[in-house]
Amino acid sequence: MLKWLVSLAVVTELVAICLGHRELSAFAGVMFVGAFLLGIGAGHLQGYARVLLVIALAVLGAFAVQGSLNTAQLVKAASDAAFYSAFLGSLGMMQCLVRRFEVLRRIHDVLLGGKPVLLYPKYALVSCGVATVLSFGMMSLLCGTLAETLRERGITGESRLQWLRSVLISALRGFALVPLVAPTSVAVAILTRELPQLSWSQLLPFGLVAALLMVLIGWVLEQSRFRKISNERVAVEGWLPGTGSLLALILVVFSLMAALVATTGFKVSVAAMLSVPTVTLIYMLWQERGLIPVLREGAGQVWNMHNEMAIFAASAILGVALSAVIPADALAGLVATGSGVFLVAVLGMLMMPMFSMIGVIPITVLSVQAGLLPQLVAEGMHLLPVAVALVIGFSLAMMLSPFGPSVMLLSRFGQISRWVVAFRWNGLFVLIALPLLLVLTALVAWLTPGH
């Protein structure tokens, strides 16, 4: 029953997006929260998702009772919860295609072709490219297909851990590059929405440098593991069955996305939310020739992500509640000098991975930070160093948070502790990358006109 309620909430939010109806979106948010609360009662939600959702609702309720939140802010909290929950649920439908295309089931054999020394950058860059459009659909695809591949081939024990660590960690780090290089990133969307004078093109040169540094560091750390697993890969001879159909299907998805962006003014991320489940369901219906089995499979796939969706909804609610009560001039006076701007940039960068480690995902932290930036800019702060630092911090937090949806997806599919993924597998990488990224931030502050 709950899986149908969550799926109905996803559809309701997508309709609300199409109509531009904020109240219907808020209603979808209430549906999501209601389903997640019922999931708590039925024991379906994991501990962290339960605690975060309860805390978010308690904070929202307390501020509302005190009069710190007005009706419009409560509606925004519900609407944001619906949007981010539907964002995950709709793009996660991509996983339904895996069982229908051999080339997707064997995508790791395709990517593992070629020289072993090039495997890490290939995985990271391909993951980044796919995630630029499909976001969490990419993580769902790569994580799900690798887990199935290892089960089918009977790869277990230490060998299985090597595969998981090499392949999935490179996919996760590639996914974490999206805020640095893609205009479709939610981090870029939040910053440019709050600060109209900021553009993606201003962030891109510095984001590319940061992304290159992170790829090079990961390449050095992981290439020996890729050499080991390359001995167990299965060579792909020629084109796999269904490759042509898959390419045509992807072309249809991208064409529909492009048409939506061109004709409606939707952001690329919203166009992906509408296009991926629509094309996927139509294709499934064409294959299965039965509506009920298709709807049952689709609802089941959406429900598989209920923990991640609950975390996103709770974080959105917390972001709205906290940004409404933090004084806009809380940091005024720190930005009068170049060193003050650099200090604010470093604090902003480090806050996201630090808060992520204790359970507040980066979207929540960035939403609060972005709400404070307009006042700081009005006080004379140079914007670019802080904005660059924030997208870098967002990227690091995506890798280092044991509670983030990307790490939780990897953990669930790989059946590996999320603490191992976040800290043991990514800890050294972040420790090496952080000083270099701080130097890059200092360079941006130094190059800013008027420094």
N, C-alpha and C positions, 0 to 999 in steps of 0.2 A: 504493500500500500504506500509506504513512504517513497519508494522509487518513482511511483507515478506522480505523487505530489511534487517532488523535486523537479521532475521532467516538465510538469505543467507550469511550475514557476519559471523554468528556463524559457519556455515558449511565451509565457506572459511578458517576461522582460524583453524578449526579442520583438514582440509586437509593440511594446511600449517604446522601444528605441525607434522603430519604424514610424510610429505616430508622433514621436516627440512628446509623449504624455508623461510628465513627471509623477503625477498621482498614481497612474497605473503601474509605473515602475516601482513606486513605494509599496503598492499592494503586493507586487511580486516579491519585494524584500520581506514583507510580513509573511508571505507564504514560505519563503526559504527558511526564515528564522523559526517559524512554527514547525516546519518539518524537522529541522535540526534539534529543536527542543524535544520533539517526540522521539527522535533518534536517541537522545540522551536517556529518556525514560526506558527505551527498549534496549539500551546497552550497545547501540551500534557505533557511537562516536568514540574515538580514542580519547585518552585522558587529556592530552593537551588541547584538543579541539573543544572538549567539554568545558575545561577551565577557562579558556580564552573567551568562549561565547558567553559564559555566565558573567565573567568580569566585565565584558563589553556592555552587556545589557544592564548590569548593575550601575556602571558608571553613567551610561546614558540616562537611566531612570533617575539617578541621584541629581544629575545636573538639571534634568527637566523639572523635577520637583522644586529645586532651588530657584528656578526661573532663569537659569543661565542659558537655556536653550529655548528658542521660540519654535513655533510650529513649522516654519520653513526649514529650519535646521534639522528637526526631527524627520521631516519628509526627505531631506537630502541624505540623512543617515540611512534610512530604509532603501532609498533609491540606489545609493552607492553599494550597499550590501547586495542588492539584486544584480547590479551590473557586474561586479567582480565574481559573484557566484556563477552567473550565466556565462561569463567570459571563460571560466575553466570548463564548465559543463559542455558548452557548445563545441569548443575546440577539441575536447577530449573525444568527440565522436569520430575523430580520425582513426582511432584504434579499431573501429569496426571494419575498416578496409583491410586490415592486416590479414585477417583470416581468409580473405578473398583474392589475394594476389601473392603468388609465390615470390615475386621480386621484392615485395615488402617484407615477407617472412624471412627472406634471405638478404635483406639490405646490408647486414653486417659482412656477409661474404663479398658483396659488391664493393663496399667501402674498404675492406681489408685487402683488396687487390693492390698490386704494385709493390714498390720498395718499402721494406719495414721501417726505414728511417723516416719516411714521409707520412706514416700512418697518423701520428698525433695531430700535426697541423691539418691534415685532411679531415679528420673527424671533427676537430674544433671548428674549422671554417665552414664545413658543410652544415654542421649543427647550427651555427650562427645564421647562415643563409636561410635555412628552412625555418628557423624560429623567428626570423624577421617578419614572416608573414603568418605562420601557424602558431607561434608562441608555444603554449604548453602542449599543443598537439604534437610538436616535435619530440618533447620529452616522453610523452606517452607512447609515441611510435617507436623510438629507439630503445627505450627501457623494456617495453613489452615484447618486442621482437627478439631482443637478446635473451631475455629470460626463457622464452619458448625455444629458441635455438639451442641453448645449453641443456634444457630438459630433453629435447629430442635426441641429442647426441650423447647423452649420458655423461656430460662433463661435470664433475663434482669435486668437492674438497678444495685443495689449494689451487688447482688449475682453474676451477670456477671463480675463485676469488681474484685470481690474476686477470681473468677476462672481465669481470665486473669492474675491477679497479681501473683497468686500462681504458676500456671502451666507454663505460658509462661516465667516468669522471671527466674524460675528454669531451663527451657530449654536454655534460653539465657546465663545464668551463666555457664551451662554445656558446651555450645558451646565455651565460652570464656576460658575454660580449655585446649582446643586443643593445643594452642601454647606452653603450659607448658609440655605436656606429649607425643605429637604425632610427629613422624618424617614426617608426611604428611602436617604439618602446613606450610603455606606460610611464616611465620616468621622464622621458622627454615631453610626453603629453601633459603631465602634471606641471612641469616647470614652465612650459610655453603658455599654458592656460593661465597660470597665475601671473606671468610676466610677459605681456604681449611684445615687449621690446626685445625679447630673447628669441633667437631663431635656431633651428637645428643646424644650419650651415655654420653658425658661429662655434658650436660645440664640436662639430665633426673633426676638424684637424687634430685637436687635442685628444679626442676620443679614439681616433685611429692610432695615435702614438701609444696611448695606454693599452689598447687592444693588442698591438704588435708586441709590446713588452710582455704582456701576459701570455701570449701564445709562445713566445720564445722561452720564457721561464718554464712553462708546462712541457714544452718539447724536450728540454734538457732533463727534466725530472722523470718523464714517463717513457722515453724512447726505449730503454732497456726492457721494460715490461712488455711493450709492443713487440719487441723482437721475440720474446718468449712465446706469446700467444700466436704469432704469425706462423709458427711451426704446426699449429693445430687448425689452421683455417682450411676451408674447402674451396678449391679453385672453381671459378665460374667460367664455363665454356660458352661463349657466345651470349645471345640475348635470352634471358629467362622467359618462360611462358607468361603472357599477360603484360609484358613490358609496354607494348604499344597501347593497350587499353588503359593502363595506368597513366601513361603520359598524356593520353587524350583526356582522361578524367581530371588530371591536375591542370591541364590547359583550360578545361571548362571552369574549374574552381577559380583560377586566377582571372579568367576573362570575366566571370560574374563579379568578382571583387572589383576589377577595374571599372566595370560598367556601373556598379553601385557608387564607387568613389566619384566617378565622372558626372553621374546624373543626380545624385542625392546630396553630395557634399559630406558623406560619412567619412570618418577616419578609416584608415586601412584596417585597423584592429576591429572596428565594428563591422566592416564589410566581411572580414574573415569569420566573425561570429555568426553572420547570417549565411555566408556561402558554404562553409565547410559542412555544417549539419544538413543543409538543404540538399546539396549534391550527393552527400553520403547516403541519406535516406532514400532519395530517388533511385540511386544505383542499387541499393539493397532491395528496394521494392521491385525493381526490374528483374533482379536475379531470383528473388524468393517467390515472387508472384503471390504473396500473401501479406496483407496489411498487419494482422495481429502479430505474427512472428517477428516482423521488422520492428514494430513498436516495442515489443517486449525486449528485444535485443538492445535497441537504442536506449530504452529506459534503464536497463540493467547497466549499460556502459556509463551513463550519466551518474547513476547511484554509486558506481565503483569509486568515484572521486568525491564522495560526500564529506570525508574528513578534510580534504584540501579546500573544498568549497566553504565549509563551515568556518575554517580559519580565515579565509579571505573576507567572508561576510563580517566576522567579528572585528577584524582589523579595520575594515572600512568604517564600521560604526565607531570604533575607538578614535580613528583619525578625525572624524567630524566632531565628536564630542570634545576632544582635547584641544583642537585648533580653535574652538569657539570660546574657550575659557583662558587661554594663554594670552597675556597682554601683547598687543602688536608691537609695542616699543620696548619689549623686554631686553633686547640686545642693543638698543640705541646707545651710542657713545663708544661702542667697541670698533666702529668702522670708520673713524675719522682719519686713520693713518693706514698706509700700506701694510704694515705689520699687523694691524687690527683686522684687516680684511683677510690676510693669510690665516690668522688665528681662527676667525669664524669659519673659513673654508675647511681647515683641518678638523675643527670640532664637528662640523656638519658631515664630513666624510667619515670620521670614526664613529659617530653616533649610530649610523645605520648598522654596520656589522656588530657593534657592541649590543645594541638593543635587540638585534636579530638573535643573538646568542641566548638571550633570556626570554625570547618568545614573541617579540613584537616585530612582525615582518616589515621589510623596508618600505612597502607602499604606505603603511601607517605612519612611519617616521617621516618619510618624504612629504606626505600630505600636510603634516603639522609644520615642518620646516618651510615648505613653499608658502604656507599662509603667512609666515612672518617676513618673507623676503620683500614684498612691496614696500613695507614701512622702512626697512633697512636701505633699500635703494633710494627712497625719498630722503633719507638722512644723509645721502651722498656716497653710499657704498658702491664700489665697482662690482658689477654683477658677474662678469665672466669667470673669474677665479672660483667663486663660490659655486656657480652652476656646474663647472667642470668637476669640482671636488665632489659635488652631490651625485653626479652620474657615476663617478668612480666608486664612491661609497656604496651606491645601490648595487653595482656589479659585484663588489666584494661580498656584500650581504647575501646575495643570491647563492653564493657558494658556501658561505660559512654558517648559515642559519640551519640548525637541526630541525627547525619548525617550519621552514619555508616550503611552499608547495613543490618546488622543483626537487629539493632534497628528499621530501617525503615521497614523491613519486618514484625516485630512484630507489629509495629504501624499500618501498612496498613491492615493486617489481623484482628487485634483486634479492629481497628477503635478507637485507643487511641492516644493522642498526643505523639509524640516522645520525647518531653521535659519532659512529665510526666514519661515515661518509663526510660529515661536516668538519670534524676536527682531526682525525687520524689521517684521512686521505687528502684533505685540503689545507690543514693547518700549516704545514711547512711551505706550501705554495704561497699562501697569503703572507706569511712572515717574510718571505723573500721579496714578494712583489710590493709590499706596503712601503718600504723606504724609497724605492724607485718611483712609486706613484706620488709620494709626498714631494719628492724633488720635482716631478713634473708639475705638480700644483704650485710649488714655489716659482717655477719658471713662468707659468701662466700669470701669476700675480705680478711678477717682475716685468713681463711684456705688456701688461695692461696699460693703455694710454692714461697718462696722468698719475702713474705710480710715483 
